[in-house]
Amino acid sequence: MKFYIKQHKYYCSIDLHTRSMYVCILDSKSQVKFHKNIKTSPDALMKAIKPYLDDLVVAHVLPALGSRFL
């Protein structure tokens, strides 16, 4: 199995909800660069991540699906 091992300058995690999303951006040394609860909208997200777009990896955190989906 092949794994993705490329290193990046910034890493972003997004915990998405209906009306808000928690966005956390870390640098390659695990220092927090951005950590806020923002409005769920494309414009708000782009404003938050724009300073880091030169080398950013984004992960989306899905809410718990519950046992009926297992």
Summary of the structure (lengths in Angstrom):
residues: 70
radius of gyration: 13.9
end to end distance: 24.3
largest distance: 40.1
contacts: 145
relative contact order: 0.27
helix: 24%
strand: 41%
